[in-house]
Amino acid sequence: MSEEEKIKVIIHELMHIPKKFSGGLVPHNNRGTCINHANVSKIYEEYKLRKAGGKNENEG
């Protein structure tokens, strides 16, 4: 498995952790928020940008 795929797997698994750390797990399809390839890839691209020292698209 490539380094990129390893990081994407970690991102995917972290997305299952609820924001309030309530002890449960977030399912793949949760009230309009999906844990899928597209969302994992989006977060991975943001990770790469931040790691390279770039700005977040939400920052001015």
C-alpha positions in Angstrom: 0.0 0.0 0.0 1.4 3.4 -0.9 2.0 6.1 1.6 -0.8 8.1 0.2 -3.3 5.2 0.5 -2.1 4.7 4.1 -2.9 8.3 5.0 -6.3 8.1 3.3 -7.1 5.0 5.3 -6.2 6.8 8.5 -8.3 9.8 7.5 -11.3 7.5 6.7 -11.1 5.8 10.1 -10.7 9.1 11.9 -13.9 10.4 10.2 -15.8 7.6 12.1 -14.9 9.3 15.5 -17.8 11.6 16.6 -16.9 15.2 17.2 -18.0 14.9 20.9 -16.0 11.7 21.5 -19.2 10.1 22.8 -17.9 6.6 22.5 -20.0 5.6 19.5 -19.0 5.5 15.8 -20.2 7.7 12.9 -21.7 5.5 10.1 -20.7 5.9 6.5 -24.0 7.8 5.8 -24.9 10.0 8.7 -27.6 12.7 8.3 -26.3 14.0 5.0 -22.6 13.7 5.9 -21.0 10.8 4.1 -17.7 9.1 4.7 -16.8 8.2 1.1 -13.9 8.4 -1.3 -14.7 11.9 -2.4 -14.8 13.3 1.1 -11.7 11.4 2.1 -9.8 12.7 -1.0 -11.0 16.3 -0.2 -9.6 16.1 3.3 -6.4 14.4 2.0 -5.8 17.3 -0.4 -6.3 19.8 2.5 -3.8 17.7 4.5 -1.2 17.9 1.7 -1.7 21.6 1.4 -1.3 22.3 5.1 1.7 20.0 5.3 3.3 21.9 2.5 2.8 25.1 4.4 -0.1 26.4 2.3 -3.2 28.2 3.5 -6.6 26.5 4.0 -9.1 27.5 1.3 -11.3 28.9 4.1 -8.6 31.3 5.3 -8.3 34.7 3.8 
